[in-house]
Amino acid sequence: QTPLRTVEKGLLRDTLHHLQASGKKVVVMIFSSRVDLVPETIAFQTMPENPVEYARELYAVMRVLDNGDYDCILADAPPDTPPWQAVRPFLC
């Protein structure tokens, strides 16, 4: 199973830089409104900005990414708000 790490928005660029510099092949699950945070050299999968849709797609996306040739999956951390409370534990 490919390791999953949840990364807060403010730490995403630095985390990606560090992993890429260490030779890790990384893919990012990221909200479509934040795609500009991902360098062109990093693979990514956009995720819905709605918590219900995100939860619905999460396992299918994880399965596809887990079967990819990646050393690490980074998840763009969802907001720490009540609508997202059911989703956040699955990304820890």
HELIX and SHEET records of a PDB file:
HELIX    1   1 LYS A    9  LEU A   11  5                                   3    
HELIX    2   2 LEU A   12  ALA A   21  1                                  10    
HELIX    3   3 SER A   32  LEU A   37  5                                   6    
HELIX    4   4 PRO A   51  ASP A   66  1                                  16    
HELIX    5   5 PRO A   82  TRP A   84  5                                   3    
HELIX    6   6 ARG A   88  LEU A   91  5                                   4    
SHEET    1   A 4 LEU A   4  VAL A   7  0                                        
SHEET    2   A 4 CYS A  72  ASP A  76  1                                        
SHEET    3   A 4 VAL A  26  PHE A  31  1                                        
SHEET    4   A 4 ALA A  43  MET A  47  1                                        
END                                                                             
